Amino acid sequence: METQERTAPGEEGAPIPVPQVVSAVMQRALALHACSLITVRLAADDVQPDRQLLHDGPLVQALLQAAPLLAVTMHDHVVLKGRRWRSFRHLEQQAW
């Protein structure tokens, strides 16, 4: 599922606020009867996975707070770029 990089009609390049993204992700998880969640971000060509992972920190923290309220376990957030990947769980092990 897309996260912060989606754009609203007529608003090219306008990021979607984190609360809206969290709401959309959690609604989709509930619609699929999910009990676990791993989010994946595909990094843009001009962005390194480490930088994208740090940029996604507020989103991940919001998902970590929202998921248990709906009996969903947030396992990880992964950023992919080509054959490279970075994991939020490995970066912030104390937060899990």
C-alpha contacts under 8 A as a table, 3 or more apart, distances in Angstrom:
res1	aa1	res2	aa2	distance
1	M	25	V	7.35
1	M	39	T	7.95
1	M	40	V	7.97
2	E	5	E	6.91
2	E	6	R	6.44
2	E	41	R	7.70
3	T	6	R	6.41
3	T	16	I	7.59
3	T	21	V	5.74
3	T	41	R	7.77
4	Q	15	P	5.35
4	Q	16	I	5.09
4	Q	17	P	6.92
4	Q	18	V	6.94
4	Q	21	V	6.61
5	E	13	G	7.51
5	E	14	A	7.73
5	E	15	P	5.39
5	E	16	I	6.83
6	R	13	G	7.84
6	R	14	A	7.71
6	R	15	P	6.35
6	R	16	I	6.48
7	T	11	E	6.13
7	T	12	E	5.86
7	T	13	G	5.98
7	T	14	A	5.57
7	T	15	P	6.18
7	T	16	I	6.80
8	A	11	E	5.33
8	A	12	E	7.15
8	A	14	A	7.20
8	A	16	I	7.90
9	P	12	E	7.45
11	E	14	A	5.67
16	I	20	Q	6.66
16	I	21	V	6.72
17	P	20	Q	5.53
17	P	21	V	6.53
18	V	21	V	5.04
18	V	22	V	6.10
18	V	58	P	7.50
18	V	59	L	5.77
18	V	62	A	7.70
19	P	22	V	5.11
19	P	23	S	6.09
19	P	62	A	7.65
20	Q	23	S	5.04
20	Q	24	A	6.16
21	V	24	A	5.11
21	V	25	V	6.10
21	V	59	L	7.90
22	V	25	V	5.15
22	V	26	M	6.05
22	V	59	L	7.19
22	V	62	A	6.88
22	V	63	L	6.03
22	V	66	A	7.66
23	S	26	M	5.26
23	S	27	Q	6.00
24	A	27	Q	5.13
24	A	28	R	6.14
25	V	28	R	5.20
25	V	29	A	6.17
26	M	29	A	4.94
26	M	30	L	6.17
26	M	66	A	7.87
26	M	67	A	7.11
27	Q	30	L	5.17
27	Q	31	A	6.11
28	R	31	A	4.97
28	R	32	L	6.26
29	A	32	L	5.24
29	A	33	H	6.19
29	A	34	A	5.04
29	A	35	C	7.69
29	A	37	L	7.55
30	L	33	H	4.82
30	L	34	A	5.87
31	A	34	A	7.65
34	A	37	L	7.24
34	A	72	V	6.89
35	C	71	A	6.57
35	C	72	V	4.53
35	C	73	T	6.11
36	S	72	V	5.26
36	S	73	T	4.56
36	S	74	M	5.89
36	S	75	H	6.83
37	L	72	V	6.94
37	L	73	T	6.05
37	L	74	M	4.80
37	L	75	H	5.85
37	L	76	D	7.30
38	I	74	M	6.27
38	I	75	H	5.47
38	I	76	D	4.92
38	I	77	H	5.68
38	I	78	V	7.58
39	T	76	D	6.47
39	T	77	H	4.67
39	T	78	V	6.28
40	V	77	H	5.74
40	V	78	V	4.79
40	V	79	V	5.77
40	V	80	L	7.25
41	R	77	H	7.68
41	R	78	V	6.23
41	R	79	V	4.70
41	R	80	L	6.17
42	L	79	V	5.83
42	L	80	L	4.92
42	L	81	K	6.04
43	A	47	V	6.08
43	A	48	Q	6.99
43	A	49	P	6.15
43	A	52	Q	6.61
43	A	79	V	6.34
43	A	80	L	5.85
43	A	81	K	5.30
44	A	47	V	5.33
44	A	48	Q	7.91
44	A	81	K	7.44
45	D	48	Q	7.88
45	D	81	K	7.67
47	V	51	R	6.73
47	V	52	Q	6.55
48	Q	51	R	5.40
48	Q	52	Q	6.32
48	Q	81	K	7.64
49	P	52	Q	5.06
49	P	53	L	6.01
49	P	79	V	5.77
49	P	80	L	6.56
49	P	81	K	6.43
49	P	84	R	7.54
49	P	85	W	6.54
49	P	86	R	6.15
50	D	53	L	5.11
50	D	54	L	6.38
50	D	86	R	6.58
51	R	54	L	5.23
51	R	55	H	6.22
52	Q	55	H	4.90
52	Q	56	D	6.15
52	Q	79	V	7.08
53	L	56	D	5.12
53	L	57	G	6.51
53	L	78	V	7.69
53	L	79	V	6.27
53	L	86	R	7.15
53	L	87	S	7.67
53	L	88	F	6.70
54	L	57	G	5.24
55	H	58	P	7.42
56	D	59	L	5.33
56	D	60	V	6.27
57	G	60	V	5.16
57	G	61	Q	6.14
58	P	61	Q	5.10
58	P	62	A	6.14
59	L	62	A	5.15
59	L	63	L	6.21
60	V	63	L	5.06
60	V	64	L	6.09
60	V	77	H	6.92
61	Q	64	L	5.01
61	Q	65	Q	6.37
62	A	65	Q	5.16
62	A	66	A	6.16
63	L	66	A	5.03
63	L	67	A	5.70
63	L	74	M	7.20
64	L	67	A	5.70
64	L	68	P	7.29
64	L	74	M	6.08
65	Q	68	P	6.62
65	Q	69	L	7.51
66	A	69	L	5.52
66	A	70	L	7.10
67	A	70	L	5.52
67	A	71	A	6.41
67	A	72	V	4.84
67	A	73	T	6.08
67	A	74	M	6.30
68	P	71	A	4.78
68	P	72	V	5.29
68	P	73	T	6.21
68	P	74	M	7.94
69	L	72	V	7.45
75	H	89	R	7.69
76	D	87	S	6.86
76	D	88	F	6.17
76	D	89	R	5.50
77	H	87	S	5.92
77	H	88	F	5.29
77	H	89	R	6.98
78	V	85	W	6.76
78	V	86	R	5.66
78	V	87	S	4.54
78	V	88	F	6.24
79	V	85	W	5.45
79	V	86	R	5.25
79	V	87	S	6.52
80	L	83	R	7.27
80	L	84	R	5.93
80	L	85	W	4.45
80	L	86	R	6.76
81	K	84	R	5.23
81	K	85	W	6.17
82	G	85	W	7.93
86	R	90	H	7.94
87	S	90	H	5.37
87	S	91	L	6.37
88	F	91	L	4.96
88	F	92	E	5.85
88	F	93	Q	7.89
89	R	92	E	5.28
89	R	93	Q	5.26
89	R	95	A	7.82
89	R	96	W	6.89
90	H	93	Q	5.47
92	E	95	A	5.57
92	E	96	W	7.32
93	Q	96	W	5.58
